[in-house]
Amino acid sequence: MPPTSGAKGGFPACLATTNSFPSPRTSTETPVISRRTTMTTYAIIGSGAIGSALAERFHAAGVDSVIANTRGPASLQPITDRFGSAVNAVELEQALRSDVLILAVPYDAVPEIAERKADWNGRTIVDATNAIDFPAFKPRDLGGRLSSEIVADLFPGAQLVKAFNTLPAAVLAAEPVKASGKRVLFLSGNYPEASKKVADLIARLGFAPSDLGSFKASGSLQHFGQPLVALNVLRD
């Protein structure tokens, strides 16, 4: 038999055979399987009170994300100066390519965000908005529809989850883990897989997720003016 290494002229054995190509893999060899995994990417859209509160929680939990607004990354320097190790300021178009987008903008600004793309296939949209009638500061008259249903219609192809909208910004930004339990964050949505994804994020941020089910099942409980808004509770 020819040598298995160091064959003629110092070439590797696979090149010293009459065939100039390596021999094919035999059935007894173990194939190499890639261990690479795809990480979910998160974007905070909006840099007001709720967006800043979320940036603080992402930073504290060590969960990487990007943050963007319509004014550009330079306007986000106060946030990145504080939380830049986990929260990176980017252009809005780049942020909208993330897997999970948290809408931390005023309700009336949502259509402007939605118009940036023709379709939203594969995206999970988290609706953190509240439909408020200013200056009366009352729930907006939406003709009997839930604000989340209206927001969902603006993002064709996306799976929408309502979350991060019930707590005031100062409470949302505060440490959620207390001696008596974790602060509860409510969520609802019509897509169980998307709701599970958002619930997992809520847990990573240190909160206790409470899934209310579909929009039909949860009704308007989570919407502005209803019992769960501003409700600050802890759970073991």
C-alpha positions as CSV (number, residue, x, y, z in Angstrom):
1,M,0.0,0.0,0.0
2,P,1.2,3.5,-0.6
3,P,2.1,5.6,2.5
4,T,-0.8,7.5,4.0
5,S,1.3,10.7,4.4
6,G,4.6,12.1,3.1
7,A,4.2,10.6,-0.3
8,K,6.2,11.4,-3.5
9,G,7.9,14.8,-3.5
10,G,6.5,15.6,0.0
11,F,3.0,16.2,-1.3
12,P,0.1,15.0,0.8
13,A,-1.1,11.4,0.1
14,C,-4.3,12.5,-1.5
15,L,-2.3,14.2,-4.3
16,A,0.2,11.4,-4.7
17,T,-2.5,9.0,-6.1
18,T,-3.3,8.5,-9.8
19,N,-6.4,10.6,-9.2
20,S,-5.5,14.2,-8.4
21,F,-8.5,14.8,-6.2
22,P,-9.1,13.8,-2.6
23,S,-11.0,10.6,-2.1
24,P,-14.7,10.9,-1.3
25,R,-15.9,10.7,2.3
26,T,-16.5,7.1,3.4
27,S,-19.7,6.1,5.1
28,T,-17.9,5.6,8.4
29,E,-16.7,9.2,8.6
30,T,-18.6,11.6,10.8
31,P,-19.8,14.7,8.9
32,V,-19.0,18.1,10.3
33,I,-22.2,19.8,11.6
34,S,-22.3,23.5,12.0
35,R,-23.1,24.7,15.5
36,R,-24.0,28.3,14.4
37,T,-27.3,29.6,15.7
38,T,-29.2,32.6,14.6
39,M,-29.7,35.1,17.3
40,T,-32.9,37.1,17.5
41,T,-32.2,40.8,16.9
42,Y,-34.2,43.6,18.7
43,A,-34.9,47.2,17.8
44,I,-36.4,50.0,19.9
45,I,-38.2,52.4,17.6
46,G,-38.5,55.7,19.3
47,S,-36.4,57.6,21.9
48,G,-39.0,59.3,24.1
49,A,-39.9,58.3,27.6
50,I,-40.8,54.7,26.8
51,G,-37.9,54.2,24.3
52,S,-35.4,55.5,26.9
53,A,-36.9,53.3,29.6
54,L,-36.6,50.2,27.4
55,A,-33.0,51.2,26.6
56,E,-32.2,51.3,30.3
57,R,-33.7,47.8,30.8
58,F,-31.9,46.3,27.8
59,H,-28.7,47.7,29.1
60,A,-29.2,46.5,32.6
61,A,-30.1,43.0,31.4
62,G,-27.2,42.9,29.0
63,V,-29.5,42.2,26.1
64,D,-28.1,43.7,22.8
65,S,-30.4,45.9,20.8
66,V,-30.4,48.8,18.5
67,I,-32.4,52.1,18.8
68,A,-33.5,54.4,16.1
69,N,-35.8,57.4,15.4
70,T,-36.7,59.6,12.5
71,R,-34.0,62.2,13.4
72,G,-31.0,59.9,13.0
73,P,-28.3,58.4,15.3
74,A,-26.7,61.7,16.3
75,S,-29.9,62.7,18.1
76,L,-29.6,59.5,20.2
77,Q,-26.2,60.4,21.8
78,P,-27.7,61.0,25.3
79,I,-29.0,57.4,25.3
80,T,-25.9,55.8,23.8
81,D,-23.7,57.7,26.2
82,R,-25.5,55.9,29.0
83,F,-26.4,52.6,27.5
84,G,-24.2,52.2,24.5
85,S,-22.5,49.0,25.7
86,A,-25.8,47.1,24.9
87,V,-27.9,49.6,22.9
88,N,-26.5,50.8,19.6
89,A,-27.9,53.8,17.8
90,V,-28.5,53.2,14.0
91,E,-30.4,54.6,11.1
92,L,-34.1,53.8,11.1
93,E,-33.9,51.7,7.9
94,Q,-31.3,49.5,9.6
95,A,-33.3,49.1,12.7
96,L,-36.4,48.0,10.7
97,R,-34.4,45.0,9.5
98,S,-34.4,43.6,13.1
99,D,-36.4,40.5,13.9
100,V,-38.4,42.1,16.8
101,L,-39.4,45.8,16.6
102,I,-40.7,47.6,19.6
103,L,-42.9,50.6,18.6
104,A,-42.1,53.1,21.4
105,V,-43.5,56.1,19.5
106,P,-46.7,58.1,19.9
107,Y,-49.7,56.3,18.4
108,D,-50.1,58.9,15.7
109,A,-46.5,58.3,14.5
110,V,-47.0,54.6,13.8
111,P,-48.2,55.1,10.2
112,E,-45.0,57.0,9.3
113,I,-43.0,54.0,10.6
114,A,-45.2,51.5,8.7
115,E,-44.8,53.3,5.4
116,R,-41.1,52.7,5.4
117,K,-41.6,49.2,4.1
118,A,-44.1,47.6,1.7
119,D,-44.3,44.4,3.6
120,W,-43.2,43.1,7.0
121,N,-42.9,39.4,6.5
122,G,-41.0,37.6,9.2
123,R,-41.1,40.5,11.6
124,T,-42.5,40.5,15.1
125,I,-44.0,44.0,15.9
126,V,-44.4,44.9,19.5
127,D,-47.1,47.6,20.0
128,A,-46.1,49.7,23.0
129,T,-48.3,52.6,22.0
130,N,-51.5,53.9,23.6
131,A,-54.3,55.6,21.6
132,I,-54.8,58.8,23.6
133,D,-57.0,61.7,22.7
134,F,-55.0,64.9,23.5
135,P,-55.4,67.3,25.2
136,A,-58.3,65.7,26.9
137,F,-56.1,62.7,27.8
138,K,-58.9,60.2,27.2
139,P,-59.0,57.0,25.2
140,R,-59.2,57.7,21.5
141,D,-62.5,56.9,19.8
142,L,-61.6,54.1,17.4
143,G,-65.1,53.1,16.4
144,G,-65.2,50.0,18.6
145,R,-61.9,48.6,17.3
146,L,-58.8,47.9,19.5
147,S,-55.8,50.1,18.8
148,S,-53.7,47.0,18.3
149,E,-55.9,45.7,15.6
150,I,-55.5,49.0,13.7
151,V,-51.7,48.9,14.2
152,A,-51.6,45.3,13.0
153,D,-53.3,46.3,9.8
154,L,-50.5,48.8,9.1
155,F,-47.8,46.1,9.1
156,P,-48.9,43.5,6.5
157,G,-47.1,40.2,7.0
158,A,-45.9,40.9,10.5
159,Q,-47.1,39.2,13.7
160,L,-48.1,41.9,16.2
161,V,-48.0,41.6,20.0
162,K,-49.2,44.2,22.5
163,A,-46.7,44.8,25.3
164,F,-44.7,47.4,27.3
165,N,-47.6,49.8,27.2
166,T,-49.2,49.5,30.6
167,L,-46.5,50.8,32.9
168,P,-45.5,54.5,33.2
169,A,-42.1,55.1,31.8
170,A,-40.5,55.7,35.2
171,V,-41.8,52.4,36.5
172,L,-40.8,50.6,33.3
173,A,-37.2,51.9,33.6
174,A,-36.8,50.9,37.3
175,E,-35.3,47.6,38.5
176,P,-38.1,45.0,38.0
177,V,-36.8,42.5,40.6
178,K,-37.8,43.2,44.1
179,A,-37.5,41.1,47.3
180,S,-41.2,40.2,47.1
181,G,-41.2,39.2,43.4
182,K,-40.8,40.5,39.8
183,R,-42.8,43.3,38.2
184,V,-45.5,42.0,35.9
185,L,-45.7,43.0,32.3
186,F,-48.8,42.1,30.3
187,L,-48.9,41.0,26.7
188,S,-51.5,39.8,24.2
189,G,-51.6,38.8,20.6
190,N,-53.1,36.6,18.0
191,Y,-49.9,34.6,17.2
192,P,-48.8,32.2,19.9
193,E,-45.3,31.9,18.5
194,A,-44.8,35.7,18.5
195,S,-46.3,36.0,21.9
196,K,-43.9,33.4,23.2
197,K,-40.9,35.3,21.6
198,V,-42.0,38.5,23.3
199,A,-42.7,36.8,26.7
200,D,-39.2,35.3,26.6
201,L,-37.7,38.8,26.0
202,I,-39.8,40.2,28.9
203,A,-38.4,37.5,31.1
204,R,-34.8,38.2,29.9
205,L,-35.3,41.9,30.9
206,G,-36.1,40.8,34.4
207,F,-39.9,41.1,34.4
208,A,-42.6,38.5,34.9
209,P,-44.6,38.1,31.6
210,S,-48.4,37.6,31.9
211,D,-49.9,36.4,28.6
212,L,-53.5,37.5,28.3
213,G,-54.1,35.4,25.1
214,S,-55.5,36.6,21.9
215,F,-57.0,40.1,21.3
216,K,-60.4,38.6,21.3
217,A,-59.8,36.8,24.6
218,S,-58.1,39.8,26.3
219,G,-60.4,42.4,24.9
220,S,-59.5,46.0,25.8
221,L,-58.0,45.2,29.3
222,Q,-54.5,46.2,28.2
223,H,-55.5,49.3,26.4
224,F,-55.5,52.9,27.6
225,G,-58.2,53.7,30.1
226,Q,-58.7,50.1,31.1
227,P,-58.0,48.3,34.4
228,L,-54.5,46.9,33.5
229,V,-53.0,50.3,32.5
230,A,-50.7,51.7,35.2
231,L,-51.3,48.6,37.3
232,N,-48.0,47.9,39.1
233,V,-48.0,44.4,40.6
234,L,-45.3,41.9,41.6
235,R,-45.4,38.2,41.2
236,D,-43.2,35.5,42.9
